């Protein structure tokens, strides 16, 4: 999944969740809107998770694993060892 797609959807979900949460918290009585509050919090959490994936703090499920680090050669920076004829 492209990084920009995760960032865009993360921002959209986060904004939607915050606006919905603000709207649900202003309504009275509060206990009648419990599922709306839970939904708004869930939108905020998923949006924050998508932003974290887009920034690289979390691994993307199904993505390609990062390349393995190569071990330095035992000869260091000298290059290949050639027989010296001794």
C-alpha positions as CSV (number, residue, x, y, z in Angstrom):
1,X,0.0,0.0,0.0
2,X,1.5,3.4,-0.9
3,X,2.6,5.6,2.0
4,X,0.5,8.6,0.8
5,X,-2.6,6.5,0.9
6,X,-2.1,5.6,4.5
7,X,-1.3,9.2,5.4
8,X,-4.4,10.6,3.6
9,X,-6.8,8.1,5.1
10,X,-5.2,8.4,8.6
11,X,-5.8,12.2,8.5
12,X,-9.3,11.8,7.2
13,X,-10.2,9.2,9.9
14,X,-8.6,11.3,12.7
15,X,-10.5,14.4,11.7
16,X,-13.8,12.6,11.3
17,X,-13.3,10.9,14.7
18,X,-12.5,14.1,16.5
19,X,-15.4,16.0,14.9
20,X,-17.8,13.1,15.7
21,X,-16.5,12.9,19.3
22,X,-17.0,16.6,19.8
23,X,-20.5,16.4,18.4
24,X,-21.5,13.3,20.5
25,X,-20.1,14.8,23.8
26,X,-22.2,17.9,23.4
27,X,-25.5,16.0,23.2
28,X,-27.4,15.3,26.4
29,X,-28.1,12.9,28.0
30,X,-24.7,11.4,27.5
31,X,-25.6,7.7,28.2
32,X,-27.9,7.6,25.1
33,X,-25.0,8.3,22.8
34,X,-22.6,5.7,24.2
35,X,-22.2,3.7,20.9
36,X,-21.6,7.0,19.0
37,X,-18.8,7.9,21.4
38,X,-17.3,4.4,21.1
39,X,-17.4,4.7,17.3
40,X,-15.7,8.2,17.4
41,X,-12.9,6.9,19.6
42,X,-12.5,3.9,17.3
43,X,-12.2,6.2,14.3
44,X,-9.5,8.2,16.2
45,X,-7.5,5.2,17.1
46,X,-7.6,3.7,13.6
47,X,-6.6,7.1,12.1
48,X,-3.7,7.4,14.5
49,X,-2.6,3.8,13.6
50,X,-2.7,4.6,9.9
51,X,-0.7,7.7,10.4
52,X,1.9,5.7,12.4
53,X,2.1,3.1,9.6
54,X,2.5,5.9,7.0
55,X,5.3,7.4,9.0
56,X,7.1,4.1,9.5
57,X,6.6,3.7,13.2
58,X,4.5,0.5,12.7
59,X,4.9,-2.3,10.2
60,X,2.4,-2.4,7.4
61,X,0.5,-5.8,7.4
62,X,1.2,-7.7,4.2
63,X,4.0,-5.3,3.2
64,X,7.4,-6.3,2.1
65,X,9.9,-6.8,5.0
66,X,12.8,-4.4,5.2
67,X,16.0,-5.6,3.6
68,X,18.3,-7.6,5.8
69,X,21.5,-5.9,6.8
70,X,24.6,-7.3,5.2
71,X,27.4,-8.4,7.4
72,X,30.7,-6.6,6.8
73,X,33.3,-8.7,5.0
74,X,36.0,-10.2,7.3
75,X,38.7,-8.5,5.3
76,X,37.4,-5.1,6.0
77,X,38.0,-2.4,3.5
78,X,41.0,-4.0,1.9
79,X,39.1,-5.9,-0.8
80,X,39.5,-9.5,-1.7
81,X,42.5,-11.5,-0.5
82,X,44.7,-12.9,-3.2
83,X,47.3,-15.6,-2.7
84,X,50.7,-14.1,-2.1
85,X,52.7,-17.1,-3.3
86,X,54.5,-17.7,-0.1
